[in-house]
Amino acid sequence: MIYIDTWIWAIFCYICGWIGLLSILTYLIAIAIEQIALYFPQDLAKKYKAKWGLVTGSSSGIGKAIAEKLAGQGISVVLVALDDKILEDTFQELQKKYPRVEFRKVGVNLAAKDYAYMADIKSKTDDLEINVLFNNAGYICTGLFADTDLERLRCNLECNAGCAVPITHHFLRKMIERKVKGLITFTSSASCYLPGPTATLYSPSKAFLTNFGSTIAAENHDLGIDVVVIHPSPVNTNFYKNEGPSLNSLKAAQKAAASPMNIADQIFASAGRLTVWDQGTTCAVFRVVNKILDFQIFTEIVTRFAFLNGDHSRLKKESKLRQGKE
């Protein structure tokens, strides 16, 4: 009996060893591909014969960095962002900095209901052949879910994830109709790999982008249309000027933030090479955690111990709803 138990245990350990090895090895292969790809920059104008690109959330941060890289490669850019002074300033700045290419601005609210923003996007791009599309818009809305206004939550979800659906649908159909090679990218986040209490819709909305982008990639690869989903670790952008109460966890993350241009460089390097691209140490740590702990068990740990987090504790104490004052 002891012999049988030992034999079964040996087989179990052998199988687990191979599973663990394959899990780590395939991840290391992906990292190696990323590092090698960075040594071989790509010209998207040549790769996709692109004359125009469109970038959402392009008035600052990663979106602005993407627009600058496109312009630097001779690709004209449609800047899609909230119609405010930041967009106007960026538009003027890029026109002066890159006089050899054209810029168009589309000032819209990507959180609007019923895809209202699509009318302006379509009307201002109908005469253009856009081969490279960057779904980059997004922001974080902090606070406990039940304490946050429902309309604010809806706006956050629409801007982060929802707007990528009609925008991608429209320009993907145009690419297919013209029978051209193209690129569609999605700026997701390392946080998509984890539950995200105290910023309820950020992680779920980014997880949607990852799955959506991966699905679109599988459907359209045979047409020569590449898809990239990037998972940035913390980035030094206006992201930290968030809606809602301040979080110490965000302040800590900001200290290790990468530059927006670093993310843009990696998006360009990944085109046609990797569909899902992890960036930075934070993302690597999250991936390793998911390999060591089963997601169900990890979720239970987060669920049962989230209350120990300083931000969570503070928000609980400040909650009028929980105190019965609302």
Backbone as numpy.savetxt, mean C-alpha at the origin, in Angstrom:
# Nx Ny Nz CAx CAy CAz Cx Cy Cz
5.43 -50.00 22.21 4.60 -48.79 22.21 5.47 -47.53 22.21
6.54 -47.59 23.02 7.44 -46.45 23.10 8.13 -46.24 21.75
8.44 -47.38 21.10 9.10 -47.31 19.80 8.20 -46.64 18.77
6.93 -47.00 18.76 5.97 -46.43 17.83 5.83 -44.93 18.07
5.70 -44.53 19.34 5.58 -43.11 19.67 6.80 -42.33 19.21
7.98 -42.92 19.42 9.22 -42.25 19.02 9.29 -42.12 17.51
8.84 -43.15 16.81 8.85 -43.17 15.35 7.91 -42.10 14.78
6.72 -42.00 15.36 5.75 -40.99 14.93 6.29 -39.59 15.18
6.91 -39.41 16.34 7.48 -38.10 16.68 8.61 -37.72 15.73
9.42 -38.71 15.35 10.53 -38.46 14.43 10.01 -38.02 13.06
8.94 -38.70 12.59 8.34 -38.32 11.31 7.77 -36.91 11.38
7.09 -36.61 12.49 6.50 -35.28 12.70 7.58 -34.20 12.65
8.68 -34.43 13.36 9.78 -33.45 13.39 10.41 -33.30 12.00
10.54 -34.41 11.28 11.11 -34.39 9.94 10.26 -33.53 9.00
8.94 -33.76 9.04 8.03 -33.00 8.18 8.05 -31.52 8.54
8.00 -31.23 9.85 8.03 -29.83 10.31 9.32 -29.14 9.89
10.41 -29.88 9.93 11.69 -29.31 9.54 11.70 -28.88 8.09
11.14 -29.73 7.22 11.07 -29.40 5.80 10.12 -28.24 5.54
8.99 -28.23 6.23 8.03 -27.13 6.06 8.66 -25.80 6.48
9.34 -25.82 7.64 10.00 -24.61 8.13 11.09 -24.15 7.18
11.87 -25.11 6.67 12.95 -24.78 5.75 12.41 -24.15 4.47
11.36 -24.75 3.91 10.77 -24.21 2.69 10.19 -22.82 2.91
9.56 -22.63 4.07 8.96 -21.33 4.39 10.01 -20.23 4.45
11.10 -20.50 5.15 12.18 -19.51 5.28 12.93 -19.35 3.97
13.19 -20.47 3.29 13.96 -20.42 2.05 13.24 -19.62 0.97
11.95 -19.84 0.79 11.21 -19.09 -0.23 11.16 -17.61 0.09
11.09 -17.28 1.38 11.10 -15.86 1.77 12.46 -15.24 1.49
13.53 -15.97 1.78 14.88 -15.46 1.51 15.12 -15.29 0.02
14.53 -16.17 -0.79 14.65 -16.04 -2.25 14.00 -14.74 -2.71
12.81 -14.45 -2.16 12.12 -13.20 -2.52 12.95 -11.98 -2.12
13.54 -12.03 -0.93 14.39 -10.92 -0.48 15.59 -10.76 -1.40
16.19 -11.89 -1.79 17.35 -11.84 -2.68 16.99 -11.23 -4.03
15.83 -11.59 -4.56 15.37 -11.02 -5.83 15.21 -9.51 -5.70
14.64 -9.07 -4.56 14.46 -7.64 -4.34 15.80 -6.91 -4.33
16.75 -7.47 -3.58 18.05 -6.79 -3.46 18.79 -6.74 -4.80
18.70 -7.81 -5.57 19.35 -7.83 -6.89 18.66 -6.84 -7.83
17.32 -6.80 -7.79 16.56 -5.92 -8.68 16.92 -4.45 -8.46
17.23 -4.09 -7.22 17.55 -2.70 -6.91 18.84 -2.24 -7.60
19.70 -3.20 -7.97 20.94 -2.85 -8.67 20.73 -2.65 -10.16
19.51 -2.94 -10.62 19.21 -2.80 -12.05 17.96 -1.95 -12.23
18.11 -0.63 -12.15 16.96 0.28 -12.29 16.28 0.10 -13.64
14.98 0.40 -13.66 14.21 0.24 -14.89 13.66 1.57 -15.37
13.66 1.74 -16.66 13.06 2.91 -17.30 11.66 2.51 -17.75
10.65 3.00 -17.06 9.28 2.60 -17.36 8.82 3.14 -18.71
9.40 4.24 -19.15 9.05 4.79 -20.47 9.41 3.79 -21.56
10.56 3.15 -21.41 11.00 2.17 -22.40 10.29 0.83 -22.20
10.16 0.41 -20.95 9.59 -0.92 -20.64 8.14 -1.03 -21.09
7.38 0.06 -20.87 5.95 0.02 -21.19 5.56 0.99 -22.31
6.57 1.60 -22.95 6.32 2.61 -23.98 5.32 3.65 -23.46
5.56 4.05 -22.23 4.61 4.94 -21.54 4.92 6.41 -21.82
3.90 7.13 -22.19 3.99 8.58 -22.37 3.31 9.31 -21.22
2.28 8.66 -20.62 1.56 9.27 -19.51 1.39 8.25 -18.38
1.46 8.77 -17.15 1.17 7.97 -15.97 0.20 8.71 -15.08
-0.51 8.00 -14.25 -1.43 8.62 -13.30 -1.10 8.15 -11.90
-1.04 9.10 -10.97 -0.69 8.80 -9.58 -1.73 9.40 -8.66
-2.36 8.56 -7.83 -3.28 9.09 -6.83 -2.51 9.41 -5.55
-3.02 10.38 -4.81 -2.31 10.81 -3.60 -0.96 11.39 -3.94
-0.90 12.17 -5.01 0.39 12.61 -5.57 0.82 14.01 -5.15
0.10 14.63 -4.23 0.48 15.99 -3.83 1.63 16.00 -2.83
1.90 14.85 -2.20 3.00 14.80 -1.23 3.43 13.35 -1.03
4.47 13.16 -0.24 4.89 11.83 0.17 5.28 10.90 -0.96
4.88 9.64 -0.83 5.25 8.61 -1.81 4.71 8.97 -3.20
3.48 9.47 -3.25 2.88 9.82 -4.53 3.66 10.89 -5.27
4.11 11.89 -4.55 4.92 12.95 -5.17 6.25 12.39 -5.65
6.84 11.50 -4.85 8.12 10.88 -5.25 7.95 10.05 -6.52
6.83 9.33 -6.62 6.55 8.54 -7.83 6.42 9.47 -9.04
5.68 10.58 -8.86 5.49 11.55 -9.95 6.83 12.12 -10.40
7.71 12.39 -9.46 9.03 12.91 -9.82 9.85 11.89 -10.61
9.79 10.63 -10.20 10.54 9.59 -10.92 9.99 9.41 -12.33
8.67 9.45 -12.46 8.07 9.34 -13.79 8.54 10.50 -14.68
8.47 11.71 -14.14 8.88 12.89 -14.91 10.36 12.81 -15.27
11.15 12.29 -14.36 12.58 12.14 -14.62 12.87 11.17 -15.74
11.95 10.27 -16.02 12.11 9.31 -17.11 11.39 9.76 -18.38
10.91 11.01 -18.35 10.27 11.56 -19.54 8.81 11.20 -19.70
8.18 10.76 -18.63 6.76 10.39 -18.66 5.94 11.52 -18.06
4.95 12.01 -18.81 4.05 13.05 -18.30 3.13 12.45 -17.24
2.66 13.29 -16.32 1.97 12.76 -15.14 0.65 13.46 -14.87
-0.37 12.65 -14.58 -1.65 13.17 -14.07 -1.61 13.05 -12.56
-1.69 14.19 -11.89 -1.67 14.22 -10.42 -3.10 14.21 -9.91
-3.47 13.16 -9.18 -4.81 13.05 -8.62 -4.70 13.12 -7.10
-5.33 14.14 -6.53 -5.27 14.32 -5.08 -6.36 15.29 -4.65
-6.46 15.47 -3.35 -7.44 16.41 -2.81 -7.17 17.81 -3.36
-8.22 18.50 -3.74 -8.08 19.82 -4.37 -7.79 20.87 -3.31
-6.52 21.02 -2.99 -6.13 21.99 -1.96 -4.82 22.66 -2.35
-4.30 23.48 -1.47 -3.08 24.24 -1.74 -1.87 23.32 -1.93
-1.85 22.20 -1.23 -0.71 21.28 -1.36 -0.62 20.75 -2.78
-1.77 20.39 -3.35 -1.77 19.91 -4.74 -1.33 21.01 -5.69
-1.84 22.21 -5.51 -1.47 23.33 -6.39 0.02 23.63 -6.30
0.55 23.63 -5.08 1.99 23.90 -4.90 2.84 22.82 -5.56
2.44 21.57 -5.41 3.18 20.47 -6.03 3.11 20.56 -7.54
1.94 20.87 -8.05 1.74 21.02 -9.50 2.68 22.09 -10.06
2.74 23.25 -9.40 3.60 24.34 -9.86 5.08 23.96 -9.73
5.42 23.31 -8.63 6.81 22.91 -8.39 7.31 21.94 -9.45
6.49 20.93 -9.76 6.91 19.92 -10.73 6.98 20.48 -12.14
6.07 21.39 -12.46 6.12 22.02 -13.78 7.44 22.78 -14.00
7.89 23.48 -12.95 9.14 24.23 -13.05 10.35 23.29 -13.07
10.27 22.23 -12.29 11.41 21.32 -12.14 11.59 20.42 -13.36
10.47 20.07 -14.02 10.53 19.16 -15.17 9.80 19.80 -16.36
10.41 20.79 -16.97 9.74 21.54 -18.06 9.54 20.73 -19.35
10.23 19.61 -19.47 10.15 18.84 -20.72 8.97 17.87 -20.75
8.28 17.72 -19.64 7.10 16.84 -19.63 5.88 17.65 -19.21
4.71 17.08 -19.44 3.46 17.75 -19.08 2.92 17.21 -17.76
2.18 18.08 -17.11 1.48 17.67 -15.89 0.03 18.11 -15.98
-0.85 17.26 -15.50 -2.24 17.64 -15.34 -2.63 17.36 -13.90
-3.45 18.20 -13.34 -3.92 17.96 -11.97 -5.42 17.70 -11.99
-5.82 16.74 -11.19 -7.23 16.42 -11.01 -7.51 16.50 -9.50
-8.10 17.61 -9.10 -8.41 17.81 -7.69 -9.75 17.20 -7.33
-9.70 16.06 -6.64 -10.94 15.36 -6.27 -10.81 14.80 -4.86
-11.96 14.50 -4.28 -11.99 13.83 -2.98 -12.20 12.34 -3.23
-11.17 11.55 -3.04 -11.24 10.12 -3.31 -12.02 9.35 -2.25
-12.57 10.08 -1.30 -13.43 9.46 -0.29 -14.91 9.73 -0.58
-15.19 10.39 -1.68 -16.57 10.76 -2.00 -17.44 9.52 -2.24
-18.72 9.66 -1.97 -19.65 8.55 -2.16 -19.94 8.30 -3.64
-20.38 7.07 -3.94 -20.86 6.69 -5.28 -19.85 6.97 -6.39
-18.57 6.85 -6.08 -17.52 7.04 -7.07 -17.62 8.40 -7.77
-18.05 9.42 -7.03 -18.25 10.75 -7.63 -16.97 11.29 -8.25
-15.82 10.90 -7.74 -14.53 11.39 -8.24 -14.21 10.88 -9.64
-14.86 9.80 -10.05 -14.54 9.21 -11.35 -14.89 10.11 -12.53
-15.93 10.93 -12.39 -16.34 11.81 -13.49 -15.21 12.75 -13.88
-14.58 13.39 -12.89 -13.47 14.30 -13.17 -12.24 13.55 -13.69
-11.95 12.40 -13.09 -10.78 11.63 -13.53 -10.94 11.21 -14.99
-12.12 10.74 -15.35 -12.36 10.31 -16.74 -12.31 11.49 -17.71
-12.98 12.58 -17.36 -13.06 13.71 -18.29 -11.70 14.34 -18.54
-10.81 14.30 -17.55 -9.51 14.94 -17.70 -8.41 14.01 -18.21
-8.79 12.76 -18.47 -7.79 11.81 -18.99 -8.27 11.08 -20.25
-9.46 11.37 -20.73 -10.01 10.65 -21.87 -9.17 10.77 -23.14
-8.43 11.87 -23.27 -7.59 12.06 -24.46 -6.18 11.53 -24.29
-5.93 10.87 -23.15 -4.58 10.39 -22.85 -4.50 8.86 -22.91
-3.33 8.37 -23.25 -3.07 6.93 -23.19 -2.19 6.67 -21.97
-2.83 6.22 -20.91 -2.12 6.01 -19.65 -1.75 4.53 -19.53
-0.45 4.27 -19.52 0.05 2.89 -19.46 0.54 2.50 -18.07
0.79 3.50 -17.23 1.27 3.19 -15.87 0.37 3.91 -14.86
-0.20 3.12 -13.96 -1.16 3.62 -12.98 -0.68 3.29 -11.58
-0.68 4.29 -10.71 -0.20 4.11 -9.34 -1.32 4.44 -8.35
-1.90 3.40 -7.76 -2.92 3.58 -6.71 -2.19 3.78 -5.38
-2.04 5.03 -5.00 -1.19 5.35 -3.86 -1.92 6.07 -2.73
-3.08 6.65 -3.00 -3.76 7.48 -2.00 -4.12 6.68 -0.74
-4.01 7.34 0.40 -4.40 6.69 1.64 -3.96 7.50 2.85
-4.61 7.24 3.96 -4.24 7.90 5.21 -4.72 7.04 6.37
-4.32 7.39 7.57 -4.70 6.61 8.75 -5.68 7.40 9.60
-6.68 6.72 10.07 -7.69 7.31 10.94 -7.63 6.57 12.27
-7.17 7.24 13.31 -6.93 6.57 14.59 -8.15 6.67 15.51
-8.13 5.83 16.52 -9.22 5.81 17.50 -9.87 4.44 17.57
-10.64 4.21 18.61 -11.38 2.95 18.73 -12.57 2.97 17.77
-12.85 1.84 17.18 -13.85 1.74 16.13 -15.21 2.29 16.57
-15.71 1.85 17.70 -17.05 2.26 18.15 -17.11 3.73 18.52
-15.96 4.33 18.83 -15.93 5.74 19.21 -15.79 6.68 18.01
-15.50 6.13 16.85 -15.23 6.94 15.67 -16.49 7.12 14.84
-16.71 8.32 14.36 -17.88 8.63 13.54 -17.91 7.72 12.31
-19.07 7.16 12.00 -19.20 6.20 10.91 -18.82 6.80 9.55
-19.19 8.04 9.31 -18.85 8.67 8.03 -17.35 8.85 7.90
-16.67 9.14 8.99 -15.21 9.27 8.95 -14.56 7.92 8.61
-15.14 6.85 9.16 -14.64 5.51 8.85 -14.88 5.15 7.39
-16.07 5.50 6.88 -16.37 5.21 5.48 -15.41 5.93 4.55
-15.15 7.20 4.85 -14.22 7.99 4.04 -12.83 7.37 4.04
-12.38 6.92 5.20 -11.07 6.31 5.31 -10.98 5.03 4.46
-12.01 4.21 4.54 -12.03 2.96 3.78 -12.08 3.23 2.27
-12.87 4.21 1.87 -13.01 4.52 0.44 -11.70 5.05 -0.13
-11.05 5.95 0.59 -9.80 6.53 0.09 -8.68 5.49 0.07
-8.58 4.69 1.13 -7.50 3.71 1.22 -7.65 2.54 0.26
-8.88 2.08 0.07 -9.08 0.85 -0.68 -10.15 0.96 -1.76
-11.31 1.51 -1.40 -12.45 1.52 -2.31 -12.18 2.20 -3.63
-11.52 3.35 -3.60 -11.31 4.11 -4.84 -10.40 3.38 -5.82
-9.58 2.47 -5.33 -8.68 1.73 -6.21 -9.44 0.81 -7.17
-10.66 0.43 -6.78 -11.43 -0.48 -7.62 -11.92 0.20 -8.91
-12.68 1.31 -8.83 -13.12 1.94 -10.08 -11.99 2.54 -10.90
-10.98 3.08 -10.23 -9.85 3.67 -10.96 -9.10 2.59 -11.73
-8.80 1.49 -11.06 -8.12 0.38 -11.73 -8.98 -0.21 -12.84
-10.26 -0.38 -12.57 -11.18 -0.95 -13.57 -11.18 -0.11 -14.84
-11.26 1.20 -14.68 -11.33 2.10 -15.83 -10.06 2.04 -16.68
-8.90 2.19 -16.03 -7.66 2.27 -16.80 -7.17 0.89 -17.26
-7.49 -0.15 -16.53 -7.16 -1.50 -16.98 -7.92 -1.83 -18.27
-9.21 -1.49 -18.32 -10.00 -1.72 -19.53 -9.40 -0.96 -20.72
-8.95 0.26 -20.46 -8.34 1.06 -21.54 -7.07 0.38 -22.07
-6.26 -0.16 -21.16 -5.04 -0.84 -21.57 -5.37 -2.08 -22.40
-6.35 -2.84 -21.96 -6.73 -4.06 -22.67 -7.29 -3.73 -24.06
-8.12 -2.69 -24.12 -8.70 -2.28 -25.41 -7.61 -1.86 -26.40
-6.58 -1.18 -25.90 -5.50 -0.72 -26.79 -4.46 -1.81 -27.06
-4.58 -2.93 -26.31 -3.66 -4.06 -26.45 -2.21 -3.63 -26.25
-1.99 -2.95 -25.11 -0.65 -2.46 -24.79 -0.15 -3.08 -23.48
1.16 -3.06 -23.32 1.75 -3.45 -22.04 1.47 -2.33 -21.03
1.35 -2.71 -19.77 1.07 -1.69 -18.77 1.52 -2.11 -17.38
1.41 -1.15 -16.47 1.79 -1.38 -15.07 0.73 -0.76 -14.16
0.29 -1.53 -13.19 -0.65 -1.04 -12.17 -0.04 -1.35 -10.81
0.09 -0.34 -9.96 0.68 -0.57 -8.65 -0.27 -0.15 -7.53
-0.06 -0.76 -6.38 -0.86 -0.47 -5.19 0.08 -0.25 -4.01
-0.06 0.87 -3.34 0.72 1.13 -2.13 -0.05 0.58 -0.95
0.33 -0.62 -0.53 -0.28 -1.26 0.63 0.53 -0.86 1.86
0.73 -1.77 2.79 1.48 -1.44 4.00 1.92 -2.72 4.70
3.02 -2.63 5.44 3.45 -3.76 6.26 2.37 -4.16 7.26
1.53 -3.20 7.62 0.49 -3.46 8.62 -0.59 -4.42 8.12
-0.61 -4.69 6.81 -1.62 -5.60 6.27 -1.45 -7.01 6.82
-0.27 -7.31 7.36 0.01 -8.65 7.87 -0.48 -8.86 9.30
-0.97 -7.78 9.94 -1.34 -7.87 11.36 -2.69 -7.23 11.63
-3.36 -7.64 12.70 -4.54 -6.89 13.15 -4.10 -5.48 13.56
-5.01 -4.51 13.47 -4.61 -3.13 13.74 -5.51 -2.38 14.70
-5.65 -2.85 15.95 -6.47 -2.11 16.90 -5.94 -0.70 17.14
-6.84 0.23 17.39 -6.64 1.68 17.61 -6.48 2.46 16.30
-6.45 1.75 15.17 -6.51 2.40 13.85 -7.27 1.41 12.97
-8.54 1.22 13.30 -9.30 0.03 12.92 -9.31 -0.29 11.44
-9.43 0.70 10.58 -9.60 0.40 9.16 -8.30 0.44 8.35
-7.21 0.83 8.98 -5.97 0.94 8.21 -5.46 -0.43 7.75
-5.22 -1.33 8.70 -4.73 -2.66 8.34 -5.69 -3.41 7.42
-7.00 -3.44 7.72 -7.92 -4.14 6.81 -7.96 -3.56 5.41
-7.92 -2.23 5.30 -7.98 -1.62 3.97 -6.71 -1.94 3.17
-5.58 -1.99 3.85 -4.32 -2.33 3.16 -4.27 -3.82 2.81
-4.87 -4.65 3.66 -4.94 -6.08 3.35 -5.79 -6.31 2.10
-6.85 -5.51 1.96 -7.67 -5.60 0.75 -6.84 -5.28 -0.49
-6.06 -4.20 -0.42 -5.24 -3.82 -1.58 -4.28 -4.94 -1.97
-3.68 -5.59 -0.97 -2.74 -6.67 -1.25 -3.44 -7.82 -1.98
-4.58 -8.23 -1.46 -5.30 -9.35 -2.08 -5.87 -8.97 -3.44
-6.41 -7.77 -3.53 -6.98 -7.28 -4.79 -5.91 -7.20 -5.86
-4.78 -6.58 -5.51 -3.69 -6.44 -6.46 -3.15 -7.78 -6.93
-3.00 -8.73 -6.00 -2.51 -10.06 -6.34 -3.47 -10.78 -7.29
-4.75 -10.57 -7.06 -5.77 -11.19 -7.92 -5.76 -10.59 -9.32
-5.68 -9.26 -9.39 -5.60 -8.58 -10.69 -4.35 -9.04 -11.45
-3.26 -9.24 -10.72 -2.01 -9.69 -11.35 -2.20 -11.03 -12.04
-2.84 -11.96 -11.34 -3.04 -13.30 -11.90 -3.95 -13.28 -13.12
-4.93 -12.39 -13.12 -5.87 -12.31 -14.24 -5.27 -11.71 -15.50
-4.29 -10.83 -15.34 -3.85 -10.03 -16.49 -2.39 -10.19 -16.89
-1.69 -11.09 -16.22 -0.26 -11.27 -16.54 -0.06 -11.69 -17.99
-0.95 -12.53 -18.50 -0.80 -13.02 -19.87 -1.00 -11.93 -20.91
-1.55 -10.79 -20.51 -1.76 -9.67 -21.43 -0.56 -8.71 -21.46
0.44 -9.00 -20.62 1.59 -8.10 -20.55 1.35 -6.92 -19.63
0.35 -7.05 -18.76 0.07 -5.98 -17.78 0.58 -6.44 -16.43
1.59 -5.76 -15.94 2.22 -6.11 -14.67 1.51 -5.41 -13.51
1.50 -6.07 -12.37 0.92 -5.49 -11.16 1.94 -5.60 -10.04
2.05 -4.54 -9.25 2.94 -4.52 -8.10 2.16 -4.07 -6.87
2.34 -4.81 -5.78 1.81 -4.40 -4.48 3.01 -4.22 -3.56
3.24 -3.02 -3.09 4.37 -2.79 -2.19 3.88 -2.63 -0.76
4.65 -3.22 0.16 4.35 -3.14 1.59 5.44 -2.32 2.27
5.29 -1.01 2.31 6.33 -0.20 2.95 6.32 -0.35 4.47
7.51 -0.31 5.04 7.64 -0.09 6.47 7.40 1.41 6.67
7.50 1.94 7.91 7.21 3.37 8.11 7.96 4.28 7.13
7.23 5.29 6.62 7.78 6.23 5.63 7.58 7.65 6.15
8.55 8.51 5.91 8.50 9.88 6.40 7.62 10.75 5.49
6.31 10.75 5.76 5.35 11.50 4.95 4.33 12.19 5.86
3.34 12.83 5.23 2.25 13.45 5.99 1.32 12.42 6.61
1.61 11.15 6.40 0.85 10.06 6.99 0.70 10.24 8.50
1.74 10.78 9.12 1.73 10.90 10.58 0.90 12.08 11.08
0.46 12.93 10.15 -0.50 13.97 10.51 -1.89 13.38 10.36
-2.17 12.38 11.20 -3.35 11.55 11.02 -4.63 12.20 11.55
-5.76 11.64 11.09 -7.05 12.01 11.63 -7.28 11.24 12.91
-7.71 11.94 13.97 -8.01 11.25 15.21 -6.96 11.49 16.27
-7.10 10.80 17.40 -6.16 11.00 18.51 -4.75 10.54 18.15
-3.76 11.20 18.74 -2.37 10.83 18.49 -2.06 9.49 19.15
-1.17 8.73 18.52 -0.78 7.42 19.04 0.74 7.41 19.24
1.15 6.95 20.42 2.58 6.85 20.69 3.26 5.85 19.77
2.52 4.82 19.37 3.09 3.81 18.46 3.46 4.43 17.12
2.66 5.39 16.64 2.97 6.07 15.38 4.19 6.97 15.54
4.27 7.65 16.68 5.43 8.52 16.93 6.72 7.71 16.96
6.65 6.50 17.54 7.83 5.63 17.59 8.20 5.16 16.20
7.18 4.81 15.40 7.44 4.33 14.04 8.07 5.41 13.17
7.66 6.66 13.40 8.16 7.77 12.58 9.67 7.95 12.72
10.22 7.56 13.87 11.65 7.71 14.10 12.48 6.83 13.17
11.88 5.74 12.71 12.61 4.81 11.84 12.11 4.90 10.39
11.46 6.01 10.05 10.81 6.12 8.74 11.82 6.30 7.61
11.52 5.65 6.48 12.34 5.78 5.27 11.87 6.98 4.46
12.65 7.39 3.48 12.26 8.51 2.63 11.26 8.04 1.58
10.34 8.92 1.16 9.38 8.55 0.10 10.06 8.12 -1.19
11.18 8.76 -1.54 11.86 8.40 -2.78 12.42 6.98 -2.73
12.78 6.53 -1.53 13.24 5.16 -1.38 12.13 4.17 -1.77
10.90 4.47 -1.39 9.77 3.61 -1.73 9.51 3.67 -3.24
9.56 4.87 -3.79 9.35 5.01 -5.24 10.39 4.22 -6.02
11.64 4.27 -5.58 12.71 3.50 -6.24 12.38 2.01 -6.25
11.86 1.52 -5.13 11.58 0.10 -5.02 10.36 -0.31 -5.84
9.39 0.58 -5.95 8.23 0.29 -6.82 8.70 0.16 -8.26
9.53 1.07 -8.71 10.04 1.03 -10.09 10.89 -0.22 -10.32
11.67 -0.60 -9.32 12.53 -1.78 -9.45 11.72 -3.07 -9.54
10.55 -3.07 -8.91 9.75 -4.30 -8.83 8.92 -4.56 -10.08
8.70 -3.55 -10.91 7.81 -3.67 -12.07 8.18 -4.84 -12.97
7.26 -5.79 -13.11 7.49 -6.95 -13.97 8.42 -7.99 -13.38
8.88 -7.77 -12.16 9.83 -8.70 -11.53 9.20 -9.44 -10.35
8.57 -8.69 -9.46 7.86 -9.29 -8.33 6.50 -8.62 -8.20
5.49 -9.41 -7.91 4.15 -8.84 -7.73 4.02 -8.23 -6.34
4.46 -8.95 -5.32 4.40 -8.45 -3.94 5.81 -8.16 -3.47
6.01 -6.94 -3.01 7.36 -6.47 -2.64 7.31 -5.94 -1.22
8.06 -6.58 -0.32 8.15 -6.13 1.07 9.32 -5.17 1.22
9.09 -4.06 1.92 10.15 -3.07 2.09 10.43 -2.84 3.56
11.66 -2.91 3.96 12.06 -2.48 5.29 12.04 -3.54 6.38
12.68 -3.18 7.48 12.83 -4.10 8.61 11.50 -4.41 9.28
10.66 -3.39 9.43 9.37 -3.60 10.10 8.56 -4.66 9.37
8.53 -4.56 8.06 7.79 -5.53 7.25 8.39 -6.93 7.41
9.72 -7.01 7.43 10.40 -8.30 7.58 10.04 -8.95 8.91
10.01 -8.14 9.97 9.65 -8.66 11.29 8.23 -9.20 11.30
7.31 -8.45 10.70 5.91 -8.90 10.63 5.79 -10.22 9.87
6.55 -10.34 8.78 6.50 -11.57 7.99 7.03 -12.76 8.79
8.12 -12.55 9.51 8.70 -13.63 10.32 7.74 -14.06 11.42
7.08 -13.08 12.05 6.10 -13.41 13.08 5.00 -14.30 12.52
4.54 -13.97 11.30 3.50 -14.77 10.66 3.97 -16.17 10.29
5.28 -16.34 10.12 5.81 -17.66 9.82 6.00 -18.50 11.08
6.33 -17.83 12.17 6.56 -18.55 13.43 5.24 -18.92 14.10
4.29 -17.97 14.11 3.01 -18.19 14.78 1.88 -18.32 13.76
1.05 -19.33 13.93 -0.15 -19.45 13.11 -1.01 -18.21 13.32
-1.64 -17.73 12.22 -2.40 -16.48 12.30 -3.53 -16.57 13.32
-4.18 -17.74 13.42 -5.26 -17.89 14.39 -4.75 -17.69 15.82
-3.61 -18.29 16.11 -3.04 -18.17 17.45 -2.54 -16.75 17.70
-1.90 -16.17 16.68 -1.42 -14.80 16.83 -2.57 -13.84 17.08
-3.68 -14.05 16.37 -4.86 -13.21 16.57 -5.37 -13.32 18.00
-5.35 -14.53 18.54 -5.80 -14.72 19.93 -4.89 -13.96 20.90
-3.59 -13.97 20.62 -2.65 -13.25 21.48 -2.94 -11.76 21.45
-3.12 -11.21 20.23 -3.42 -9.79 20.08 -4.74 -9.46 20.77
-5.75 -10.29 20.55 -7.08 -10.05 21.12 -7.05 -10.00 22.63
-6.34 -10.94 23.24 -6.37 -11.06 24.70 -5.40 -10.13 25.41
-4.42 -9.59 24.68 -3.44 -8.74 25.35 -3.37 -7.32 24.79
-4.25 -6.97 23.86 -4.25 -5.62 23.29 -4.46 -4.55 24.35
-5.20 -4.90 25.39 -5.51 -3.92 26.43 -4.26 -3.44 27.18
-3.16 -4.18 27.06 -1.92 -3.79 27.72 -1.18 -2.70 26.96
-1.55 -2.50 25.69 -0.91 -1.46 24.89 -1.25 -0.08 25.45
-0.26 0.80 25.53 -0.47 2.12 26.12 -1.51 2.95 25.39
-1.48 2.94 24.06 -2.46 3.70 23.27 -3.87 3.17 23.51
-3.99 1.85 23.54 -5.30 1.23 23.76 -5.85 1.61 25.13
-5.00 1.55 26.13 -5.43 1.89 27.50 -5.89 3.34 27.60
-5.14 4.23 26.96 -5.49 5.65 27.01 -6.80 5.92 26.30
-6.97 5.32 25.13 -8.20 5.53 24.38 -9.42 4.97 25.12
-9.22 3.88 25.84 -10.32 3.33 26.63 -10.75 4.31 27.71
-9.77 4.92 28.37 -10.07 5.86 29.44 -10.73 7.13 28.91
-10.37 7.51 27.67 -10.93 8.72 27.09 -12.27 8.49 26.40
-12.68 7.25 26.29 -13.90 6.91 25.57 -15.16 7.35 26.33
-15.89 8.30 25.76 -17.16 8.73 26.36 -18.20 7.63 26.27
-18.15 6.87 25.20 -19.10 5.77 25.01 -18.95 4.73 26.10
-17.71 4.36 26.40 -17.46 3.34 27.42 -17.77 3.85 28.83
-17.67 5.15 28.98 -17.97 5.73 30.28 -19.44 6.08 30.45
-20.21 5.84 29.41 -21.64 6.12 29.47 -21.98 7.59 29.43
-21.08 8.42 28.87 -21.30 9.87 28.80 -21.74 10.32 27.41
-22.02 9.37 26.53 -22.40 9.75 25.17 -23.84 9.38 24.88
